[in-house]
Amino acid sequence: MSAETQAFAPRIGVLALQGAFAEHQCMLSQLGASTVQIRQLGDLDEDMDGLVLPGGESTVQGKLLRDLGMLEALRERLVGGLPVFGTCAGLLLLAKQVEDGESHLAVMDIVAKRNAYGRQLGSFATRGAMADIGEIPMTFIRAPYIDSVGDGVEVLARVDGHIVAARQDAMLVTSFHPELNDDLSTHRYFLDNLVRGRRAAR
């Protein structure tokens, strides 16, 4: 990666309908990115180098995206190669198939399971190894996990045998909430490998 690409300060859109979007913005800012909140269809006209889909409740977010007329516009941007990072509910929004649930953007070749850990283990914290990063803190809140992946998907992390992080081309997803810890590694991975990496490949 050239010095010019490394010095590039990306502009990242953060879907701000639900979830810890402010925490994502804070982490991205610490890493030298500027951010813009995406709340309505017109916001998608912003010049963005990447997009973050935070946690929350995927069914509610999916309905809001439809009601606001944003779903197809978002899908079009993602199919066009806009780098995206989805956490928890964001993972579910991106999944092509959701067990016992509805698919929404359906752009990533994964099958996801909602509330996969059940009520007893609905929220927990642990540490786990993520490919190309190392051991990081992982906070799960009524988390999904990935049940299976297509041929073009790279599994990046597992916890107790379940897939909790994956990448396909310019799409990154995690079951856990990296924005709720002080560790910047996952956001740095997104910016360096997907956002700046895409720019370097142009």
Secondary structure, 3 states (H helix, E strand, C coil): CCHHHHHCCCEEEEECCCCCHHHHHHHHHHCCCEEEEECCHHHHHCCCCEEEECCCCHHHHHHHHHHCCCHHHHHHHHHCCCCEEEECHHHHHHEEEEECCCCCCCCEEEEEECCCCCCCCCEEEEEEEECCCEEEEEEEECCCEEEEECCCCEEEEEECCEEEEEEECCEEEECCCHHHCCCCHHHHHHHHHHHHHHHHHC
